[in-house]
Protein backbone atom coordinates (compact mmCIF):
# COMPACT_ATOMS: atom_id res chain seq x y z
CA UNK A 1 0.00 0.00 0.00
CA UNK A 2 1.64 3.23 -1.20
CA UNK A 3 1.32 6.35 0.85
CA UNK A 4 1.07 9.77 -0.71
CA UNK A 5 3.98 12.07 0.09
CA UNK A 6 3.51 14.84 2.61
CA UNK A 7 5.66 17.86 3.36
CA UNK A 8 6.27 20.10 6.34
CA UNK A 9 6.36 23.86 5.98
CA UNK A 10 10.15 23.65 6.40
CA UNK A 11 10.40 21.08 3.59
CA UNK A 12 8.58 23.39 1.17
CA UNK A 13 10.45 26.48 2.34
CA UNK A 14 13.77 24.74 1.73
CA UNK A 15 12.76 23.26 -1.63
CA UNK A 16 11.40 26.52 -3.07
CA UNK A 17 13.82 28.87 -1.26
CA UNK A 18 11.00 30.67 0.56
CA UNK A 19 10.44 31.77 4.11
CA UNK A 20 7.88 29.92 6.19
CA UNK A 21 6.15 33.29 6.54
CA UNK A 22 5.70 33.46 2.74
CA UNK A 23 4.19 29.99 2.72
CA UNK A 24 1.78 30.94 5.51
CA UNK A 25 0.84 34.04 3.48
CA UNK A 26 0.03 31.85 0.45
CA UNK A 27 -2.05 29.74 2.79
CA UNK A 28 -3.92 32.86 4.00
CA UNK A 29 -4.55 33.77 0.35
CA UNK A 30 -6.26 30.40 -0.17
CA UNK A 31 -3.55 28.99 -2.41
CA UNK A 32 -2.55 26.22 -0.01
CA UNK A 33 -4.71 24.14 2.31
CA UNK A 34 -2.55 22.01 4.59
CA UNK A 35 -3.94 19.50 7.03
CA UNK A 36 -3.34 20.15 10.73
CA UNK A 37 -1.79 17.55 13.00
CA UNK A 38 -0.24 17.32 16.42
CA UNK A 39 -1.36 18.89 19.69
CA UNK A 40 -3.98 21.53 19.00
CA UNK A 41 -3.46 21.14 15.25
CA UNK A 42 -0.28 23.20 15.40
CA UNK A 43 1.69 21.31 12.75
CA UNK A 44 0.94 21.94 9.10
CA UNK A 45 1.14 18.94 6.78
CA UNK A 46 1.17 19.79 3.08
CA UNK A 47 0.06 17.33 0.42
CA UNK A 48 1.51 16.72 -3.04
CA UNK A 49 -1.41 18.85 -4.29
CA UNK A 50 -0.29 21.75 -2.05
CA UNK A 51 3.27 21.37 -3.33
CA UNK A 52 2.06 21.51 -6.94
CA UNK A 53 -0.12 24.54 -6.17
CA UNK A 54 2.86 26.30 -4.60
CA UNK A 55 5.00 25.50 -7.63
CA UNK A 56 2.29 26.89 -9.96
CA UNK A 57 1.88 29.97 -7.77
CA UNK A 58 5.58 30.74 -7.98
CA UNK A 59 5.51 30.21 -11.74
CA UNK A 60 2.57 32.62 -12.04
CA UNK A 61 4.44 35.18 -9.95
CA UNK A 62 7.44 34.91 -12.29
CA UNK A 63 5.06 35.63 -15.16
CA UNK A 64 3.99 38.76 -13.28
CA UNK A 65 0.48 37.62 -12.40
CA UNK A 66 -1.07 38.74 -9.13
CA UNK A 67 -1.71 36.15 -6.45
CA UNK A 68 -5.44 36.57 -7.00
CA UNK A 69 -5.02 35.82 -10.72
CA UNK A 70 -2.79 32.87 -9.87
CA UNK A 71 -5.35 31.49 -7.40
CA UNK A 72 -8.21 31.89 -9.89
CA UNK A 73 -6.30 30.06 -12.60
CA UNK A 74 -5.02 27.31 -10.30
CA UNK A 75 -8.50 26.84 -8.84
CA UNK A 76 -9.95 26.27 -12.32
CA UNK A 77 -7.50 23.42 -12.83
CA UNK A 78 -8.53 21.89 -9.51
CA UNK A 79 -12.12 21.55 -10.59
CA UNK A 80 -13.20 18.54 -12.68
CA UNK A 81 -14.83 20.72 -15.34
CA UNK A 82 -14.09 20.79 -19.05
CA UNK A 83 -10.60 22.16 -19.75
CA UNK A 84 -11.77 24.40 -22.61
CA UNK A 85 -13.12 27.19 -20.39
CA UNK A 86 -10.09 26.87 -18.11
CA UNK A 87 -7.68 27.32 -20.99
CA UNK A 88 -9.70 30.24 -22.41
CA UNK A 89 -9.59 31.99 -19.04
CA UNK A 90 -5.85 31.37 -18.78
CA UNK A 91 -5.30 32.75 -22.30
CA UNK A 92 -7.40 35.83 -21.49
CA UNK A 93 -5.36 36.54 -18.37
CA UNK A 94 -2.10 35.99 -20.23
CA UNK A 95 -3.18 38.24 -23.12
CA UNK A 96 -4.04 41.05 -20.71
CA UNK A 97 -0.75 40.62 -18.93
CA UNK A 98 1.15 40.56 -22.23
CA UNK A 99 -0.49 43.84 -23.28
CA UNK A 100 0.50 45.40 -19.97
CA UNK A 101 4.11 44.23 -20.36
CA UNK A 102 4.23 45.51 -23.95
CA UNK A 103 3.02 48.93 -22.77
CA UNK A 104 5.66 48.96 -20.03
CA UNK A 105 8.29 47.95 -22.56
CA UNK A 106 7.27 50.78 -24.90
CA UNK A 107 7.49 53.23 -21.97
CA UNK A 108 10.94 51.90 -21.05
CA UNK A 109 12.18 52.21 -24.64
CA UNK A 110 10.89 55.81 -24.82
CA UNK A 111 12.53 56.65 -21.48
CA UNK A 112 15.79 55.08 -22.59
CA UNK A 113 15.78 57.15 -25.79
CA UNK A 114 15.16 60.29 -23.74
CA UNK A 115 18.10 59.43 -21.46
CA UNK A 116 20.34 58.95 -24.50
CA UNK A 117 19.36 62.39 -25.85
CA UNK A 118 20.12 64.03 -22.50
CA UNK A 119 23.46 62.19 -22.27
CA UNK A 120 24.41 63.41 -25.75
CA UNK A 121 23.44 67.00 -24.90
CA UNK A 122 25.34 66.88 -21.59
CA UNK A 123 28.47 65.51 -23.29
CA UNK A 124 28.33 68.26 -25.93
CA UNK A 125 27.98 70.93 -23.21
CA UNK A 126 30.83 69.38 -21.21
CA UNK A 127 33.06 69.42 -24.31
CA UNK A 128 32.28 73.16 -24.78
CA UNK A 129 33.01 73.89 -21.11
CA UNK A 130 36.29 71.97 -21.17
CA UNK A 131 37.40 73.59 -24.47
CA UNK A 132 36.51 77.01 -23.04
CA UNK A 133 38.50 76.33 -19.88
CA UNK A 134 41.55 75.26 -21.93
CA UNK A 135 41.28 78.30 -24.17
CA UNK A 136 41.07 80.73 -21.23
CA UNK A 137 44.00 79.09 -19.41
CA UNK A 138 46.14 79.15 -22.58
CA UNK A 139 45.57 82.89 -23.12
CORMO-V173744 format. One record per run of one state. SS is the DSSP state (hx for helix, st for strand, lp for the rest). FROM is the first residue (numbers start at 1). TO is the last residue. If there is no record, write none. Layout:
ss: {SS SS}
from: {FROM FROM}
to: {TO TO}
//
This chain:
ss: {lp st lp hx lp hx lp st lp hx lp st hx lp hx lp hx lp}
from: {1 6 8 9 17 20 29 35 38 39 42 43 48 64 67 79 83 139}
to: {5 7 8 16 19 28 34 37 38 41 42 47 63 66 78 82 138 139}
//
